[in-house]
Amino acid sequence: MYENCQDTNFYLSCDKINDMIGIPGDGREIFPVLGCQDRVLRVLSGSELLYEAEVPGTPETLALFDVMSGFGHNNLIYGTKDGIVGLCTVNKDNPCHRWEIANTNNLGGITAIDTYDLNGDGISELIIGRDDGTVEVYSITEGQPKVVEFKKHFQNP
């Protein structure tokens, strides 16, 4: 981590890091979260490992879950190489796994994930991109992904 152009913290991971994101804490504190090849999310504070959270697949992409989607901040969406999407709350003590979307149709792995209010109803939708060209949009009801609003498979020409 850098602060005022100075290297302030570092962490040597024991496995390959696929993605990284900073989760806002209290005040100016930021908790880096590393999505690692060994199916683990590593949550740091400065240069120290706070804890590890196992996930059901290799996390390929990480994103913040939009506050408009029914939860507060500190919520992380992850997408795995196996095509599973999950939500967990990250804090100083331990993670809280909220939900997972299984890959029941054996679609591709998750390469992009985000939330955005696409239909203007004030509640963000969950947008998922997969490595097989599939794009899915889920509506969020009471903090849970409920319905696939849109699903399209794009092929290379």
Backbone hydrogen bonds, N-H to C=O, Kabsch-Sander energy under -0.5 kcal/mol:
donor,donor_aa,acceptor,acceptor_aa,energy
3,E,6,Q,-2.4
6,Q,3,E,-1.2
8,T,1,M,-2.6
8,T,6,Q,-0.8
9,N,1,M,-1.3
13,S,11,Y,-0.8
18,N,16,K,-0.6
18,N,35,G,-3.1
19,D,35,G,-1.3
21,I,33,V,-2.0
23,I,21,I,-0.5
23,I,31,F,-2.7
25,G,29,E,-3.2
29,E,26,D,-1.9
31,F,23,I,-3.1
33,V,21,I,-3.1
34,L,42,R,-2.7
35,G,19,D,-3.0
36,C,34,L,-0.8
36,C,40,V,-2.6
37,Q,16,K,-2.7
39,R,36,C,-1.1
40,V,36,C,-0.8
41,L,53,A,-2.9
42,R,34,L,-2.5
42,R,40,V,-0.5
43,V,41,L,-0.5
43,V,51,Y,-2.5
44,L,32,P,-2.8
44,L,42,R,-0.5
45,S,48,E,-2.6
48,E,45,S,-2.0
50,L,43,V,-2.9
50,L,48,E,-0.6
51,Y,43,V,-1.2
53,A,41,L,-2.7
55,V,39,R,-2.2
60,E,79,G,-3.1
61,T,79,G,-1.7
63,A,77,I,-2.2
65,F,75,N,-2.7
66,D,64,L,-0.6
69,S,66,D,-1.8
70,G,67,V,-1.4
71,F,66,D,-0.5
76,L,88,C,-3.0
77,I,63,A,-3.2
78,Y,86,G,-2.4
79,G,61,T,-2.3
80,T,84,I,-2.5
81,K,58,T,-2.3
83,G,80,T,-1.6
85,V,101,I,-1.8
86,G,78,Y,-2.3
87,L,99,W,-2.4
88,C,76,L,-2.3
89,T,96,C,-2.5
90,V,74,N,-3.4
96,C,89,T,-1.7
98,R,87,L,-3.0
99,W,87,L,-1.1
101,I,85,V,-3.5
102,A,100,E,-0.6
104,T,102,A,-1.1
106,N,103,N,-1.4
110,I,80,T,-2.5
111,T,129,G,-2.7
112,A,129,G,-1.7
114,D,127,I,-2.0
116,Y,125,E,-2.0
118,L,116,Y,-1.6
125,E,116,Y,-3.0
126,L,138,Y,-2.5
127,I,114,D,-3.2
127,I,125,E,-0.6
128,I,136,E,-3.0
129,G,112,A,-3.1
130,R,134,T,-2.5
131,D,109,G,-2.6
133,G,130,R,-1.7
135,V,152,K,-2.8
136,E,128,I,-2.5
137,V,150,F,-2.4
138,Y,126,L,-2.8
139,S,147,V,-2.4
141,T,139,S,-0.5
141,T,144,Q,-2.9
144,Q,141,T,-1.9
146,K,139,S,-2.4
149,E,137,V,-2.8
149,E,147,V,-0.9
150,F,137,V,-1.5
152,K,135,V,-2.2
154,F,133,G,-2.5
154,F,152,K,-0.6
